[in-house]
Amino acid sequence: MAQCGGRTYYYIENGNAYDGGMPKCVFLAGFDPLLLGHEKKESLYLEPIYLRRVFNLAGMVMPCVLLSGRVVGRWKKKGKRLSMECFESLSQSDIREITDKAQTLWPDIDKIDFGE
């Protein structure tokens, strides 16, 4: 784990074991190595039913939200607005976790839309 610019980054250096905790909520960028590092149909993080909502037929890989080790939706930020396309119903606790993480990453956000 490393701190830089007020943010926490996780990494495993040169194959060493990792024994630290991972955050409950992670915003993954488009083309994130976590999603690209696995055979799409056998992903540890993405249910097959949501495959085309993350990997489209034009070769794009959409930015996703990883919550408790699984992809629960995709995100898009435009200006001060964050839009979430949720793949399933989320609990109020999950929504709060995602909102808190988003506001930590982007303090300028003034609106977060959760769509399902």
Beta strands, then each sheet from edge to edge (+ up, - down):
strand 1: 2-4
strand 2: 7-9
strand 3: 25-28
strand 4: 64-67
strand 5: 70-78
strand 6: 81-86
strand 7: 111-115
sheet 1: 1+ 2-
sheet 2: 3+ 4- 5+ 6- 7-
end
